[in-house]
Amino acid sequence: MTIQAASSIPPSPPRERKPVRPIDLARHMLCWPFYIMLGLMVIEALLSAVTTYLVIEAGRDFTKDQLLTRDLLMILAAQSASYIVGAVSWIYAERAGFLAYGRYMLQFAHENRHQTKSLTDKDVRERVEPFLTGETFYVYFNLLFEIEGDLRLFLGLVFNVIVLGTQIDGSLPVAYAAAFVVLFAMQWTMRKPISRAYLDNQRMTNRMAAQGYTAWDNIFTGNRYNLRLWLAGFKAKLRDGLKAQIKAIMTKEGLSAASAIVGLAIVFGTMLHVATSHAGNPETLIALVATLPRQIEMTHNMHQFTSGWNEFLAVWTRLRGVAVNTHPEFDVNFDARIKLDMLVLRDGEASSTVTSLDDAVAMILSKPTGRINVRGANGSGKSTLLTSLKAQVKNRAYYWPTADRLAFQFAQGMEPEDMDYGDDEGPKKPAKPPGFSSGERQLRALREIVAYTAAEMYLLDEWDANLDPQNRAAADALVEELARRARVVEISHRDRV
């Protein structure tokens, strides 16, 4: 459909987007590397349980004066194999984490590529951009490490408790089960306070990180006034971030210490009961002593597993923050910023004023080619008009905002004419990115837009800013080339001559 044909179709009302849930983002981790990781972890836990069994058998052989070098070698082989399999599982964990983050970025781009009205919203950008620049990456890996760590502990506990119950005394599995229930109940009762503490910590940390995005300008401009104001804001947010982090850590660690003491008391009390009950059975006593290091380790692992619930909850809370900000909402009064009575739309020699946004859109869409210059005083909503138009026509328009950080090939050290898409070896390796003045960047970006894009409409916001007269003439010729094949709506830094 052409722009001219689209002008007769009323804009469709915006669709309400389905909220993103944390579980939706967590599903990005479900992939073959993740499943392979799970399989390797089961094998690792089984080998660990085999080691426990071999230690018990070695103790029994000792009571019979039959301890052989073979027993020690088998223990060494089983435990070493467990370590190796566990190490290999981390490779697949890393692959799953990177793939999940990549899938998230694709989802964010797909679901927000038409939300142009959020582009210049400073508050939305300050809140959401940290999730794109690192927060989500670390959340995914923290979640993955929690899943892997907790599952490794759980599997190891289950298989080793089965060996202890069948080979030493049936009360040991009961003790571990009771300790697990008590510790988990303690963690469950504290889930909401811990969740609130970590959510507040995330919010304060993001505010602190967002303040850092303006550090470069305020430091390197060398203005004492601006730097003093920036430092005051940074110190305030740094103090708030520290308080929130200490509160979150102490809430979690205080509960962890209490649960560790309770777990030790239950398991070691049962071990004392078993030793007393089998005082005349040297095989059982030796097996109990031989597995004492393993049981101390298991008690510690059980504490880690149950306290890891709060770690998992903390990461899940951070993932909830990612989910909430996957669909940033623009200001519903965005279009009201346009002061139509102060705008003039000039098409060639004809100048027109409009009384509504729909009238402005209809005028712009009335012709398939040519240039419309949007004129008006500062603050009249010229840039807002272009943003609203882009939000309405979506992919049919190419939008070039005033201060852009758009990706261009020249900025990556590769000229467009150097790209070779027909070569089986792929594009050439980018050279070191050269430095460009703001004017050079403007002109090079415009050349690339002309050569490599094919939109029905081009929205150019102050395309001639930072250009000297000679380069401005060259840029104007490029804009004219666009206008011969598409509709160009422009805000010029100077009136066209």
Residue, then its C-alpha position, 0 to 999 in steps of 0.5 A: m500500500t502506498i502512502q497516498a492510498a494510506s491517507s484515506i484510511p483512518p488510523s487504527p486504535p492502538r492495541e493493548r499489549k499483553p503484559v510480559r510475565p517473568i515466566d515468559l522471559a524464563r522460557h527463553m532459557l529452554c533450549w538444547p544447551f539447557y537440557i544437556m546441562l540438566g542431563l550432565m547434572v544428574i550424572e554428576a549427582l549419581l557419581s557423587a552418590v556412588t562415591t558415598y557408597l564406595v566410602i561405606e564399602a571401604g569402611r566395611d572392608f576395613t573392619k574385615d581387614q580387607l581394605l584394598t588399594r582398589d577401593l581407594l582408586m575406585i573412590l578417586a575415579a568416581q569422585s573425579a568423574s563427578y567433578i569433570v562432568g560438573a565442570v562440563s555442565w557449566i559450558y552448556a550453562e553459559r551457552a543457555g545464558f547467552l542464548a536467553y539474553g539474545r532471545y530477550m533482546l530480539q523480543f524487546a526489539h520486536e515488541n517495541r519497534h513501533q513505540t516511537k513515542s517513547l524515544t524522547d521520554k527521559d523518564v522512561r529511558e532512565r528506567v528501562e535502558p539499564f535493562l538493555t545495557g546489562e541488567t537483563f544479561y546479569v539477571y539471566f545468568n544469576l537465574l541460570f546459576e541459581i537453577e544450576g546450583d540449587l538443582r545440583l545441591f538437590l540432586g546430590l542430597v537426594f541420591n546421597v540420602i538414599v545411599l545413607g538410608t539403605q547402607i547405614d540407618g533409615s532414620l538418616p533420610v527422615a532427619y534430612a527430610a525433617a530438616f529440609v521442611v523446617l528450613f524451607a518453612m523458615q525461608w517461605t515465611m520471609r519470602k515477602p520481606i526479602s522480595r520487597a528488599y531486593l526489589d527496592n535494591q534493584r530500583m535504587t541501583n538502576r537509578m544510580a546506574a542511570q545517573g552514570y549515563t550523564a557522567w561523560d558530558n558533565i565531566f569532560t565539558g569542564n564546567r564546574y557548575n554542571l559537574r557540582l550539580w551532577l556530583a550532588g545527584f550522584k552522591a544522593k543516589l549512591r547513598d540510597g543505593l547503599k542503604a537499599q543493598i545493605k537492607a537486602i543483604m542483611t535481611k537474607e543473611g540473617l535468615s540464612a544464619a538462623s536456618a543453618i543452626v537449626g539444620l545442623a541441630i536436627v541432622f547431628g542430633t540424629m547422627l548421635h542417636v544412630a551412633t548410640s543405637h548401634a554402639g555394638n556394631p563396628e561396621t555401622l559406626i565405622a560407616l558413620v564415621a567414614t561418611l561424617p565429612r560427607q554428611i557435614e557437607m550435605t548438611h551445609n548443602m541442605h542449608q545452601f539449598t533452602s537459603g537458596w530459595n531466597e536467592f532464587l526469589a531475589v533473582w526472580t524479583r529482578l526478572r519481574g522488574v525486567a518483565v515489567n519494563t519490557h513494554p515501556e509505556f509512552d505518555v498518553n498525552f504525548d500528542a498534546r505537546i504539539k502546538l498546532d496553532m504555532l506550526v506551518l507546513r510548507d510544501g514548495e511555495a505553499s504554506s498551510t496551517v492545520t487545526s488537528l493532528d489528523d489534518a496534518v497527517a492528511m496533508i503530509l500523506s496527500k502526495p507520494t513525493g516531494r518535501i514538506n518543511v515543518r516550521g515553528a518556534n522552539g517548543s511548538g512541537k515540530s519534533t513531536l509531530l514527526t515522532s507521532l507520524k512515525a508511530q502512525v505509519k510505522n515501517r512505511a517511514y524512515y525516521w532520523p531523529t535530531a540526536d541519534r545513536l543509530a547504528f550505521q555501517f560507517a560508524q563501525g569502520m566499514e564503508p557501505e561500498d566495502m560490504d560484500y554480501g555475495d561473498d561466501e566468506g561474509p562481510k569484511k572484518p570491520a577496521k578500527p572505527p574512525g573518529f568523525s566530527s558531528g558534521e561529518r557524521q551527519l553527512r555520512a549518515l545521510r549518504e547511507i540512508v539514501a543508498y541503503t534504505a527504501a521507505e515511502m516516507y522520510l522524517l528528517d529532524e534537523w538533518d542540517a544541524n552541525l553542517d557548514p555551508q559546503n556540506r549543507a549543500a551536499a546534504d540538501a542534494l541528498v535530501e532532494e534525491l530522497a524527495r524524488r522517490a518518496r515523501v520527505v518531511e523535514i525540520s531544517h536547522r535553517d530555512r531552505v534556499 
